[in-house]
Amino acid sequence: MKLQTQISLVKQTPTIDYDSKLFLLGSCFAQNIADKLSYYKFQNHVNPLGLLFHPLAILDLLQRAQNSIGFSEDDIFFSNGCWQSYSAHSQLNSISKAEILEQLNSALHSTKEQLQRASHIVLTFGTAWIYTHIQSQRIVANCHKQPQKEFNKSLLSTDQLTQAFESIISIIKSFNPDATIVFSISPVRHLKDGFIENNQSKSSLITALHPVVNRAPNTHYFPSFELVMDELRDYRFYKQDMVHPNQLAIDYIWEKFQSSWILSATELTMKKVNRLQKGFAHKPFNPSSKVHISFLSNLTKDVNALVDRYPFMKF
């Protein structure tokens, strides 16, 4: 008896291995995948400006990198005891004006560097709803819990989204013509916008994105949204907030991503890394025992053997 509809996935090319360099941008789902890549010691960088939820926020970062438009005092504001930027996530907030500007411009430099060297660029979009700061008339990446009356909320049209996606691809290719681009729609439910509004948003993203992906060379779509909506289809795969997929769902999607994108021959090394990660996470009853000391010695030998082959790995 078949109790689940399943999405048919095939192995994509060029596949990801330990020589690949990945750059991930977008919502918290991009961070989820980056965490998995980091756990298995793949070379990856994620969200220099923190989480970015809508396509125009990502496009703004890429345009700044392309045109070398650095962040200045005009791009920050002071509120609730710290300096913040409407272009970045709150994780970059700082009590120091100099520090936040340094962080923002360091993130811009990192973005430019990663765009130039990445073999694979993964972009995950969470919403098509945007907020425009009324006073400055700038579309923000994050409202930073400022009063709602200071913003106008609107839904990006299909044409606006199409133009944004095409511009994102164009900028990436201007930096790195050979980069493989993987688009995805985040399965995170933006219920603060409303149930109906969340569905409007996801539908708009999907409608605009697929024609762009279909006609752009070396550009792909990974169905993270569909995997949660159509294969899992159960609230037990969400955290208690009923918004974010839980660890079981993340692990499931990671397995699908691995089967679709990661070179099969790489799995042996992934198993070695996993064994080492679990070994270092083990908490012994007696840390000074001969058995545990021998265990750590063997772990160190295995780590050294891996690092000799992959010098970028850090344990």
FIMAR-543131 format. One record per residue (C-alpha): y negated, x, z negated; residue in three letters. Coordinates in pm, 1 decimal. Last residue first. Layout:
% residues N
<atom c2="Y" c1="X" c3="Z" type="Ala"/>
...
% end
This chain:
% residues 315
<atom c2="-2002.4" c1="3732.3" c3="-1332.8" type="Phe"/>
<atom c2="-2216.3" c1="3841.2" c3="-1038.3" type="Lys"/>
<atom c2="-2096.7" c1="3841.0" c3="-677.0" type="Met"/>
<atom c2="-2326.0" c1="4011.1" c3="-425.3" type="Phe"/>
<atom c2="-2094.6" c1="4315.2" c3="-398.4" type="Pro"/>
<atom c2="-1817.3" c1="4107.9" c3="-233.4" type="Tyr"/>
<atom c2="-1515.0" c1="4331.9" c3="-169.8" type="Arg"/>
<atom c2="-1583.3" c1="4576.2" c3="-454.6" type="Asp"/>
<atom c2="-1706.1" c1="4278.3" c3="-654.2" type="Val"/>
<atom c2="-1365.2" c1="4112.9" c3="-619.7" type="Leu"/>
<atom c2="-1172.6" c1="4418.6" c3="-741.9" type="Ala"/>
<atom c2="-1422.2" c1="4470.3" c3="-1023.5" type="Asn"/>
<atom c2="-1374.1" c1="4110.7" c3="-1136.6" type="Val"/>
<atom c2="-995.0" c1="4149.4" c3="-1137.3" type="Asp"/>
<atom c2="-1019.9" c1="4466.6" c3="-1347.0" type="Lys"/>
<atom c2="-1259.9" c1="4295.7" c3="-1586.9" type="Thr"/>
<atom c2="-1024.7" c1="4001.2" c3="-1627.4" type="Leu"/>
<atom c2="-738.8" c1="4239.1" c3="-1704.8" type="Asn"/>
<atom c2="-945.9" c1="4406.2" c3="-1975.5" type="Ser"/>
<atom c2="-1048.7" c1="4068.9" c3="-2115.9" type="Leu"/>
<atom c2="-682.5" c1="3964.0" c3="-2152.8" type="Phe"/>
<atom c2="-595.6" c1="4297.7" c3="-2312.6" type="Ser"/>
<atom c2="-870.7" c1="4243.4" c3="-2568.3" type="Ile"/>
<atom c2="-742.3" c1="3888.9" c3="-2622.3" type="His"/>
<atom c2="-385.4" c1="4002.6" c3="-2686.7" type="Val"/>
<atom c2="-496.9" c1="4290.3" c3="-2908.2" type="Lys"/>
<atom c2="-684.6" c1="4046.9" c3="-3131.7" type="Ser"/>
<atom c2="-1057.2" c1="4094.7" c3="-3188.6" type="Ser"/>
<atom c2="-1165.2" c1="3760.9" c3="-3038.3" type="Pro"/>
<atom c2="-923.9" c1="3564.5" c3="-3264.6" type="Asn"/>
<atom c2="-903.7" c1="3193.8" c3="-3181.1" type="Phe"/>
<atom c2="-1016.6" c1="3271.8" c3="-2828.7" type="Pro"/>
<atom c2="-1281.8" c1="3075.1" c3="-2641.6" type="Lys"/>
<atom c2="-1199.1" c1="3060.0" c3="-2269.8" type="His"/>
<atom c2="-1507.1" c1="3032.5" c3="-2046.1" type="Ala"/>
<atom c2="-1455.7" c1="3387.3" c3="-1916.1" type="Phe"/>
<atom c2="-1099.8" c1="3303.4" c3="-1813.8" type="Gly"/>
<atom c2="-1201.5" c1="2974.0" c3="-1656.6" type="Lys"/>
<atom c2="-1454.6" c1="3155.1" c3="-1438.5" type="Gln"/>
<atom c2="-1197.2" c1="3421.8" c3="-1353.8" type="Leu"/>
<atom c2="-939.2" c1="3162.9" c3="-1244.7" type="Arg"/>
<atom c2="-1201.9" c1="2983.8" c3="-1036.8" type="Asn"/>
<atom c2="-1304.0" c1="3308.9" c3="-868.5" type="Val"/>
<atom c2="-942.2" c1="3382.9" c3="-776.8" type="Lys"/>
<atom c2="-895.9" c1="3028.6" c3="-645.5" type="Lys"/>
<atom c2="-1213.1" c1="3062.8" c3="-436.1" type="Met"/>
<atom c2="-1077.3" c1="3388.9" c3="-293.9" type="Thr"/>
<atom c2="-763.8" c1="3210.0" c3="-178.2" type="Leu"/>
<atom c2="-971.9" c1="2922.2" c3="-43.4" type="Glu"/>
<atom c2="-1165.7" c1="3145.8" c3="195.6" type="Thr"/>
<atom c2="-889.7" c1="3128.5" c3="459.2" type="Ala"/>
<atom c2="-961.5" c1="2755.8" c3="492.4" type="Ser"/>
<atom c2="-1319.5" c1="2819.4" c3="600.9" type="Leu"/>
<atom c2="-1553.6" c1="2583.6" c3="417.3" type="Ile"/>
<atom c2="-1719.2" c1="2297.5" c3="603.3" type="Trp"/>
<atom c2="-1504.8" c1="1985.8" c3="623.7" type="Ser"/>
<atom c2="-1238.1" c1="2045.7" c3="360.7" type="Ser"/>
<atom c2="-1496.3" c1="2197.2" c3="125.6" type="Gln"/>
<atom c2="-1739.1" c1="1911.4" c3="176.4" type="Phe"/>
<atom c2="-1461.7" c1="1662.5" c3="105.8" type="Lys"/>
<atom c2="-1360.1" c1="1849.9" c3="-208.5" type="Glu"/>
<atom c2="-1726.8" c1="1862.0" c3="-311.9" type="Trp"/>
<atom c2="-1748.5" c1="1487.3" c3="-263.7" type="Ile"/>
<atom c2="-1460.5" c1="1435.4" c3="-506.7" type="Tyr"/>
<atom c2="-1600.1" c1="1683.8" c3="-759.5" type="Asp"/>
<atom c2="-1936.0" c1="1506.5" c3="-749.4" type="Ile"/>
<atom c2="-1765.6" c1="1170.4" c3="-798.4" type="Ala"/>
<atom c2="-1570.2" c1="1299.2" c3="-1099.2" type="Leu"/>
<atom c2="-1884.6" c1="1462.2" c3="-1238.0" type="Gln"/>
<atom c2="-2077.8" c1="1135.6" c3="-1236.3" type="Asn"/>
<atom c2="-2280.5" c1="992.8" c3="-948.0" type="Pro"/>
<atom c2="-2637.6" c1="921.7" c3="-1060.3" type="His"/>
<atom c2="-2787.8" c1="573.7" c3="-1089.2" type="Val"/>
<atom c2="-2564.3" c1="365.8" c3="-1317.2" type="Met"/>
<atom c2="-2746.6" c1="530.4" c3="-1612.0" type="Asp"/>
<atom c2="-2407.7" c1="576.9" c3="-1780.9" type="Gln"/>
<atom c2="-2300.7" c1="815.0" c3="-1506.5" type="Lys"/>
<atom c2="-2145.7" c1="676.6" c3="-1191.8" type="Tyr"/>
<atom c2="-1790.2" c1="694.3" c3="-1054.4" type="Phe"/>
<atom c2="-1675.8" c1="422.7" c3="-1294.8" type="Arg"/>
<atom c2="-1921.6" c1="195.0" c3="-1115.1" type="Tyr"/>
<atom c2="-1677.4" c1="161.1" c3="-826.1" type="Asp"/>
<atom c2="-1700.5" c1="192.0" c3="-449.7" type="Arg"/>
<atom c2="-1533.1" c1="535.6" c3="-425.8" type="Leu"/>
<atom c2="-1451.9" c1="542.9" c3="-55.0" type="Glu"/>
<atom c2="-1728.1" c1="327.3" c3="92.4" type="Asp"/>
<atom c2="-2046.0" c1="377.3" c3="-113.0" type="Met"/>
<atom c2="-1962.6" c1="718.2" c3="-260.3" type="Val"/>
<atom c2="-1823.7" c1="868.6" c3="58.2" type="Leu"/>
<atom c2="-2092.5" c1="694.0" c3="263.2" type="Glu"/>
<atom c2="-2375.5" c1="865.1" c3="76.0" type="Phe"/>
<atom c2="-2209.7" c1="1208.1" c3="103.0" type="Ser"/>
<atom c2="-2150.8" c1="1160.5" c3="476.5" type="Pro"/>
<atom c2="-2227.1" c1="1510.1" c3="613.8" type="Phe"/>
<atom c2="-2436.8" c1="1502.0" c3="930.6" type="Tyr"/>
<atom c2="-2466.0" c1="1792.5" c3="1171.5" type="His"/>
<atom c2="-2712.6" c1="2000.1" c3="1371.8" type="Thr"/>
<atom c2="-2601.4" c1="2284.5" c3="1597.7" type="Asn"/>
<atom c2="-2781.8" c1="2123.8" c3="1890.6" type="Pro"/>
<atom c2="-3014.4" c1="1826.2" c3="1825.3" type="Ala"/>
<atom c2="-2930.9" c1="1504.1" c3="2014.6" type="Arg"/>
<atom c2="-2688.4" c1="1345.3" c3="1770.8" type="Asn"/>
<atom c2="-2877.8" c1="1465.7" c3="1462.7" type="Val"/>
<atom c2="-3198.5" c1="1292.9" c3="1574.1" type="Val"/>
<atom c2="-3015.5" c1="971.7" c3="1664.9" type="Pro"/>
<atom c2="-2845.3" c1="976.6" c3="1321.8" type="His"/>
<atom c2="-3153.4" c1="1035.5" c3="1106.4" type="Leu"/>
<atom c2="-3373.3" c1="735.4" c3="1179.5" type="Ala"/>
<atom c2="-3123.1" c1="461.0" c3="1102.0" type="Thr"/>
<atom c2="-2975.5" c1="649.3" c3="805.3" type="Ile"/>
<atom c2="-3313.8" c1="711.9" c3="641.2" type="Leu"/>
<atom c2="-3427.3" c1="354.1" c3="700.1" type="Ser"/>
<atom c2="-3104.0" c1="215.3" c3="558.6" type="Ser"/>
<atom c2="-3134.7" c1="432.1" c3="247.1" type="Lys"/>
<atom c2="-3489.8" c1="306.3" c3="188.8" type="Ser"/>
<atom c2="-3420.7" c1="-58.8" c3="251.3" type="Gln"/>
<atom c2="-3120.0" c1="-36.7" c3="20.4" type="Asn"/>
<atom c2="-3335.4" c1="113.3" c3="-253.5" type="Asn"/>
<atom c2="-3600.2" c1="-155.3" c3="-194.7" type="Glu"/>
<atom c2="-3342.7" c1="-431.2" c3="-243.4" type="Ile"/>
<atom c2="-3227.9" c1="-284.3" c3="-574.5" type="Phe"/>
<atom c2="-3578.3" c1="-191.6" c3="-692.8" type="Gly"/>
<atom c2="-3789.0" c1="124.5" c3="-661.4" type="Asp"/>
<atom c2="-3670.0" c1="229.5" c3="-1005.6" type="Lys"/>
<atom c2="-3321.5" c1="176.8" c3="-863.3" type="Leu"/>
<atom c2="-3327.8" c1="498.9" c3="-662.9" type="His"/>
<atom c2="-2947.7" c1="513.8" c3="-632.8" type="Arg"/>
<atom c2="-2814.4" c1="868.9" c3="-596.6" type="Val"/>
<atom c2="-2578.4" c1="881.6" c3="-297.7" type="Pro"/>
<atom c2="-2809.2" c1="1134.4" c3="-128.1" type="Ser"/>
<atom c2="-2827.7" c1="1117.4" c3="249.4" type="Ile"/>
<atom c2="-2706.3" c1="1431.6" c3="425.9" type="Ser"/>
<atom c2="-2820.4" c1="1673.2" c3="693.3" type="Phe"/>
<atom c2="-2642.8" c1="1998.8" c3="779.1" type="Val"/>
<atom c2="-2832.0" c1="2252.0" c3="990.5" type="Ile"/>
<atom c2="-2659.6" c1="2559.7" c3="1133.9" type="Thr"/>
<atom c2="-2906.2" c1="2845.4" c3="1176.7" type="Ala"/>
<atom c2="-2903.7" c1="3031.4" c3="1509.0" type="Asp"/>
<atom c2="-3267.4" c1="2968.9" c3="1603.9" type="Pro"/>
<atom c2="-3394.0" c1="3095.1" c3="1266.3" type="Asn"/>
<atom c2="-3761.3" c1="3073.2" c3="1183.4" type="Phe"/>
<atom c2="-3867.7" c1="2858.0" c3="1478.8" type="Ser"/>
<atom c2="-3534.3" c1="2675.8" c3="1448.9" type="Lys"/>
<atom c2="-3617.6" c1="2568.2" c3="1092.3" type="Ile"/>
<atom c2="-3962.1" c1="2451.1" c3="1204.1" type="Ile"/>
<atom c2="-3822.2" c1="2244.9" c3="1492.0" type="Ser"/>
<atom c2="-3550.4" c1="2089.6" c3="1275.4" type="Ile"/>
<atom c2="-3803.4" c1="1978.8" c3="1014.2" type="Ile"/>
<atom c2="-4035.3" c1="1847.7" c3="1286.4" type="Ser"/>
<atom c2="-3755.7" c1="1637.0" c3="1435.1" type="Glu"/>
<atom c2="-3671.7" c1="1495.1" c3="1092.3" type="Phe"/>
<atom c2="-4037.1" c1="1411.4" c3="1022.9" type="Ala"/>
<atom c2="-4087.8" c1="1247.5" c3="1363.7" type="Gln"/>
<atom c2="-3777.9" c1="1036.7" c3="1314.0" type="Thr"/>
<atom c2="-3894.3" c1="939.3" c3="965.7" type="Leu"/>
<atom c2="-4234.6" c1="830.4" c3="1091.8" type="Gln"/>
<atom c2="-4075.5" c1="634.7" c3="1376.1" type="Asp"/>
<atom c2="-3830.4" c1="464.3" c3="1138.5" type="Thr"/>
<atom c2="-4118.6" c1="367.7" c3="912.6" type="Ser"/>
<atom c2="-4186.2" c1="538.0" c3="581.1" type="Leu"/>
<atom c2="-4204.4" c1="290.2" c3="294.6" type="Leu"/>
<atom c2="-4526.2" c1="273.5" c3="95.1" type="Ser"/>
<atom c2="-4659.3" c1="323.4" c3="-257.6" type="Lys"/>
<atom c2="-5028.7" c1="378.6" c3="-325.2" type="Asn"/>
<atom c2="-5108.0" c1="601.3" c3="-618.8" type="Phe"/>
<atom c2="-5363.5" c1="639.0" c3="-901.8" type="Glu"/>
<atom c2="-5282.0" c1="292.9" c3="-1038.4" type="Lys"/>
<atom c2="-4935.1" c1="419.4" c3="-1129.1" type="Gln"/>
<atom c2="-5078.0" c1="638.6" c3="-1403.4" type="Pro"/>
<atom c2="-4939.6" c1="996.7" c3="-1386.8" type="Gln"/>
<atom c2="-4572.1" c1="1039.1" c3="-1468.1" type="Lys"/>
<atom c2="-4551.4" c1="1364.9" c3="-1270.5" type="His"/>
<atom c2="-4603.0" c1="1176.8" c3="-941.4" type="Cys"/>
<atom c2="-4369.4" c1="1408.4" c3="-748.0" type="Asn"/>
<atom c2="-4359.1" c1="1512.9" c3="-383.3" type="Ala"/>
<atom c2="-4703.8" c1="1370.5" c3="-322.6" type="Val"/>
<atom c2="-4862.9" c1="1232.1" c3="-7.5" type="Ile"/>
<atom c2="-5227.3" c1="1336.3" c3="-15.4" type="Arg"/>
<atom c2="-5518.1" c1="1092.0" c3="7.0" type="Gln"/>
<atom c2="-5702.3" c1="1303.3" c3="-254.7" type="Ser"/>
<atom c2="-5826.2" c1="1012.2" c3="-468.8" type="Gln"/>
<atom c2="-5549.7" c1="768.8" c3="-376.3" type="Ile"/>
<atom c2="-5252.1" c1="997.2" c3="-430.5" type="His"/>
<atom c2="-5002.1" c1="868.2" c3="-177.1" type="Thr"/>
<atom c2="-4651.5" c1="781.7" c3="-298.9" type="Tyr"/>
<atom c2="-4353.3" c1="777.2" c3="-64.0" type="Ile"/>
<atom c2="-4044.5" c1="561.6" c3="-25.4" type="Trp"/>
<atom c2="-3792.4" c1="692.8" c3="228.3" type="Ala"/>
<atom c2="-3556.3" c1="811.3" c3="-44.7" type="Thr"/>
<atom c2="-3297.1" c1="1068.7" c3="-145.3" type="Gly"/>
<atom c2="-3278.3" c1="1311.2" c3="144.2" type="Phe"/>
<atom c2="-3034.9" c1="1603.0" c3="137.5" type="Thr"/>
<atom c2="-3093.2" c1="1910.2" c3="352.5" type="Leu"/>
<atom c2="-2833.4" c1="2186.0" c3="396.2" type="Val"/>
<atom c2="-2929.2" c1="2502.5" c3="584.0" type="Ile"/>
<atom c2="-2643.5" c1="2724.3" c3="700.6" type="His"/>
<atom c2="-2657.4" c1="3087.5" c3="822.7" type="Ser"/>
<atom c2="-2969.8" c1="3151.3" c3="617.9" type="Ala"/>
<atom c2="-3173.2" c1="3470.3" c3="672.4" type="Arg"/>
<atom c2="-3506.3" c1="3351.8" c3="811.7" type="Gln"/>
<atom c2="-3518.2" c1="3019.2" c3="628.3" type="Leu"/>
<atom c2="-3429.4" c1="3199.6" c3="304.6" type="Gln"/>
<atom c2="-3721.9" c1="3441.4" c3="336.5" type="Glu"/>
<atom c2="-3973.8" c1="3169.0" c3="414.5" type="Lys"/>
<atom c2="-3852.2" c1="2959.2" c3="124.0" type="Thr"/>
<atom c2="-3863.3" c1="3258.3" c3="-111.6" type="Ser"/>
<atom c2="-4225.0" c1="3327.6" c3="-15.2" type="His"/>
<atom c2="-4315.2" c1="2965.0" c3="-82.5" type="Leu"/>
<atom c2="-4132.5" c1="2972.9" c3="-415.9" type="Ala"/>
<atom c2="-4324.9" c1="3288.7" c3="-511.0" type="Ser"/>
<atom c2="-4641.4" c1="3103.2" c3="-416.7" type="Asn"/>
<atom c2="-4558.0" c1="2814.6" c3="-647.1" type="Leu"/>
<atom c2="-4442.2" c1="3038.9" c3="-932.0" type="Gln"/>
<atom c2="-4754.1" c1="3258.5" c3="-914.7" type="Glu"/>
<atom c2="-4975.1" c1="2950.5" c3="-907.4" type="Leu"/>
<atom c2="-4785.9" c1="2810.9" c3="-1207.3" type="Ile"/>
<atom c2="-4826.4" c1="3137.6" c3="-1397.1" type="Glu"/>
<atom c2="-5198.2" c1="3180.2" c3="-1331.8" type="Ala"/>
<atom c2="-5273.2" c1="2828.6" c3="-1454.8" type="Lys"/>
<atom c2="-5072.0" c1="2886.4" c3="-1772.2" type="Ser"/>
<atom c2="-4922.1" c1="2598.6" c3="-1971.6" type="Ile"/>
<atom c2="-4664.6" c1="2571.1" c3="-1694.5" type="Ser"/>
<atom c2="-4495.6" c1="2309.9" c3="-1476.7" type="Asn"/>
<atom c2="-4240.8" c1="2447.7" c3="-1227.4" type="Leu"/>
<atom c2="-3960.6" c1="2227.5" c3="-1362.4" type="Gln"/>
<atom c2="-4195.6" c1="1932.0" c3="-1304.6" type="Ser"/>
<atom c2="-4107.7" c1="1924.8" c3="-935.5" type="His"/>
<atom c2="-4349.5" c1="2051.5" c3="-674.1" type="Ala"/>
<atom c2="-4616.5" c1="1943.1" c3="-427.1" type="Ser"/>
<atom c2="-4806.0" c1="1723.9" c3="-675.8" type="Tyr"/>
<atom c2="-4861.2" c1="2038.3" c3="-879.5" type="Ser"/>
<atom c2="-4873.0" c1="2074.0" c3="-1256.9" type="Gln"/>
<atom c2="-5058.1" c1="2266.4" c3="-1526.1" type="Trp"/>
<atom c2="-4970.0" c1="2175.4" c3="-1882.9" type="Cys"/>
<atom c2="-5085.7" c1="1990.4" c3="-2194.3" type="Gly"/>
<atom c2="-5035.5" c1="1634.4" c3="-2076.4" type="Asn"/>
<atom c2="-5237.2" c1="1694.1" c3="-1760.4" type="Ser"/>
<atom c2="-5396.3" c1="1986.5" c3="-1577.4" type="Phe"/>
<atom c2="-5404.8" c1="1986.3" c3="-1198.0" type="Phe"/>
<atom c2="-5272.4" c1="2204.3" c3="-917.2" type="Ile"/>
<atom c2="-5309.5" c1="2228.3" c3="-538.6" type="Asp"/>
<atom c2="-5686.3" c1="2290.9" c3="-531.9" type="Asp"/>
<atom c2="-5626.0" c1="2594.2" c3="-755.3" type="Glu"/>
<atom c2="-5446.4" c1="2756.6" c3="-462.8" type="Ser"/>
<atom c2="-5101.1" c1="2742.0" c3="-304.9" type="Phe"/>
<atom c2="-5041.1" c1="2952.5" c3="4.7" type="Gly"/>
<atom c2="-5048.4" c1="2826.8" c3="362.5" type="Ile"/>
<atom c2="-4839.1" c1="3081.3" c3="552.2" type="Ser"/>
<atom c2="-4821.3" c1="2856.8" c3="861.0" type="Asn"/>
<atom c2="-4442.0" c1="2832.9" c3="876.1" type="Gln"/>
<atom c2="-4396.5" c1="2843.3" c3="499.7" type="Ala"/>
<atom c2="-4660.1" c1="2574.5" c3="444.3" type="Arg"/>
<atom c2="-4501.9" c1="2367.1" c3="718.6" type="Gln"/>
<atom c2="-4160.0" c1="2402.0" c3="556.1" type="Leu"/>
<atom c2="-4292.9" c1="2290.7" c3="216.5" type="Leu"/>
<atom c2="-4473.1" c1="1992.4" c3="370.3" type="Asp"/>
<atom c2="-4158.3" c1="1895.2" c3="562.5" type="Leu"/>
<atom c2="-3954.9" c1="1888.7" c3="242.4" type="Ile"/>
<atom c2="-4208.2" c1="1658.4" c3="76.8" type="Ala"/>
<atom c2="-4228.5" c1="1452.3" c3="395.6" type="Leu"/>
<atom c2="-3850.6" c1="1399.6" c3="395.8" type="Pro"/>
<atom c2="-3832.5" c1="1236.6" c3="49.3" type="His"/>
<atom c2="-3680.1" c1="1350.6" c3="-280.0" type="Phe"/>
<atom c2="-3771.8" c1="1712.8" c3="-342.8" type="Leu"/>
<atom c2="-3609.1" c1="1868.2" c3="-649.7" type="Leu"/>
<atom c2="-3749.7" c1="2205.0" c3="-754.7" type="Gly"/>
<atom c2="-4005.5" c1="2404.1" c3="-558.4" type="Leu"/>
<atom c2="-3755.0" c1="2682.6" c3="-472.5" type="Pro"/>
<atom c2="-3496.2" c1="2410.8" c3="-400.4" type="Asn"/>
<atom c2="-3162.0" c1="2590.1" c3="-370.1" type="Val"/>
<atom c2="-3040.4" c1="2938.0" c3="-284.5" type="His"/>
<atom c2="-2685.0" c1="3028.0" c3="-186.0" type="Asn"/>
<atom c2="-2438.5" c1="3313.9" c3="-150.9" type="Gln"/>
<atom c2="-2101.3" c1="3175.3" c3="-256.4" type="Phe"/>
<atom c2="-1986.5" c1="3262.2" c3="-607.8" type="Lys"/>
<atom c2="-1739.7" c1="2974.4" c3="-662.4" type="Tyr"/>
<atom c2="-1959.1" c1="2838.4" c3="-942.1" type="Tyr"/>
<atom c2="-2267.3" c1="2902.9" c3="-730.1" type="Ser"/>
<atom c2="-2133.2" c1="2690.2" c3="-445.1" type="Leu"/>
<atom c2="-2050.7" c1="2411.9" c3="-690.7" type="Lys"/>
<atom c2="-2397.7" c1="2428.6" c3="-843.4" type="Asp"/>
<atom c2="-2548.3" c1="2425.0" c3="-492.9" type="Ala"/>
<atom c2="-2358.1" c1="2103.3" c3="-417.4" type="Ile"/>
<atom c2="-2499.5" c1="1934.7" c3="-727.9" type="Asn"/>
<atom c2="-2848.6" c1="2073.8" c3="-657.9" type="Gln"/>
<atom c2="-2846.8" c1="1918.0" c3="-311.4" type="Ala"/>
<atom c2="-2746.5" c1="1594.9" c3="-489.3" type="Phe"/>
<atom c2="-3053.9" c1="1632.5" c3="-709.3" type="Cys"/>
<atom c2="-3273.1" c1="1571.1" c3="-405.0" type="Ser"/>
<atom c2="-3372.4" c1="1807.3" c3="-127.0" type="Gly"/>
<atom c2="-3325.9" c1="2160.5" c3="-1.8" type="Leu"/>
<atom c2="-3026.0" c1="2391.3" c3="24.9" type="Leu"/>
<atom c2="-3017.6" c1="2741.0" c3="174.5" type="Phe"/>
<atom c2="-2677.7" c1="2892.3" c3="242.7" type="Leu"/>
<atom c2="-2586.1" c1="3248.2" c3="337.6" type="Lys"/>
<atom c2="-2241.4" c1="3295.0" c3="487.5" type="Ser"/>
<atom c2="-2042.3" c1="3615.6" c3="422.9" type="Asp"/>
<atom c2="-1830.5" c1="3439.1" c3="162.7" type="Tyr"/>
<atom c2="-1723.3" c1="3175.3" c3="412.3" type="Asp"/>
<atom c2="-1881.5" c1="2864.0" c3="564.1" type="Ile"/>
<atom c2="-1752.4" c1="2727.2" c3="893.9" type="Thr"/>
<atom c2="-1935.7" c1="2750.3" c3="1224.2" type="Pro"/>
<atom c2="-1808.0" c1="2498.9" c3="1296.4" type="Thr"/>
<atom c2="-1691.3" c1="2175.0" c3="1138.0" type="Gln"/>
<atom c2="-1342.7" c1="2086.8" c3="1017.9" type="Lys"/>
<atom c2="-1288.2" c1="1715.7" c3="1070.5" type="Val"/>
<atom c2="-1362.7" c1="1420.0" c3="846.6" type="Leu"/>
<atom c2="-1228.2" c1="1065.8" c3="878.3" type="Ser"/>
<atom c2="-1383.1" c1="839.5" c3="617.8" type="Ile"/>
<atom c2="-1131.7" c1="661.2" c3="399.5" type="Gln"/>
<atom c2="-1074.0" c1="296.7" c3="311.2" type="Thr"/>
<atom c2="-891.2" c1="268.5" c3="-18.0" type="Gln"/>
<atom c2="-602.7" c1="68.4" c3="-161.7" type="Leu"/>
<atom c2="-336.9" c1="142.2" c3="101.3" type="Lys"/>
<atom c2="0.0" c1="0.0" c3="0.0" type="Met"/>
% end
